[in-house]
Amino acid sequence: MKISIINYKLLLALLFILASWITFTVFWNSSKLWSALNLSISFHYWDNSTKSIFPKIPLIPLKSLTETELRIKEIMEKLDQQIPPRPFDHVNTTSSATHSTATILNPRDTYCRGDQLDILLEMRDHLGHRKQYGGDFLRARMSSPTLMAGASGKVTDFNNGTYLISFTLFWEGQVSLSLLLIHPSEGVSALWRARNQGYDRVIFIGQFVNGTSQVHSECGLILKTSAELCQYMDNRDQEAFYCMRPQHIPCAALTHMYSKNKQVSYLSKQEKSLFERSNVGVEIMEKFNTISVSKCNTLKSVDLHESGKLQHQLAVDLDRNINIQWQKHCYPLIASMTYSVKEIEYLTRAIDRTGGEKNTIVVISLGQHFRPFPIDVFIRRALNVHKAIQRLLLRSPDTMVIIKTENIREMYNDAERFSDFHGYIQYLIIKDIFQDLSVSIVDAWDITIAYGTNNVHPPQHVVRNQINILLNYIC
């Protein structure tokens, strides 16, 4: 398939998704790509659950632990073991990029393309003492600006203060290496504890319409109040959202929503100091020289795959009969601009309505909007989507399903809510949950590390490369 078949401007507008799903059907007719979409969205599955309740703390009613609840508990316990508490008395005892040492193992004057370069990292604190445990959040990258090339490195944590950093030398020429300490292990531990402590870092404001008047009310995944609440619940998948019910207005009158950050934190003053700008994303290998890589006749060339992200747009190309529609992933959907909830629903319901066949492609992306909330919210959503895809592939095994992971984003932007550490945990969860399904992956996490974008909205050349990967799956 030639790339020219697809209008790049159209796809660049489309492929900027933070958290969504796309479905489109592809038909081959001579050399043309035909696409059609029939996606209706409604509140149908919420009709019986949109009601008023009076809980002190609204909880999803569960008679006993379901299979989903048990799986959530299992994943949470595994993550808790991987991220143990790391209390500290002073910032000087936390990991320091400046005092840590990185040593190339088996160094050479020149390397061959395709070789692996290994670096041993020994973490030390600000007093120069060797760290005795792991858990630091590190990011490894190699790049060649003249070639406009980049790739991520692999980090292996030995859980004793030492790490193995491995790079595959994909191209010849001069290669620069970078190893960043994004957060020390003490900061990682603090973020993990804080994330799972509260639902109120972001609050939602719902707009209810009563005739010609509009009333605003606070909404959220959990509301700690004794006031009467509107409950918007999917009973099958046990996902719920609540609003304080305005007086004399029915719950079904909710029409629009927006969100805003709330001035609340679960970090101590000392912990917050770890996330000041000067302490985030600090280079460990500042004194490293560039590495020289030669072609070497005995090696074959290695191709890099690169990519970017998808955007919330409706894309239509009537000349080529392409119709691609984006759909919100339902609550929690963070947006400072007001958006309509009249046609909002959970992805599982939309997937269940998809007939599926060999010419149907479903693209799903979940991530950024879940970062400010306890991890069980994300795990539940991922498990429910997993089950919906299982049902889809059972009835239509030829359906193509593509999972797009989330991008890395700005390093210094409100770590407690939006740190890439939260995104990395979600990235690991997605890989774990969907590993047993026949789905394809657009690994935007790895790709945006390779590009070093550090931008939740990567530039167009990154997006263009992700489109190429998506088209390779389709074609």
Summary of the structure (lengths in Angstrom):
residues: 475
radius of gyration: 24.0
end to end distance: 6.1
largest distance: 79.5
contacts: 1504
relative contact order: 0.19
helix: 28%
strand: 31%
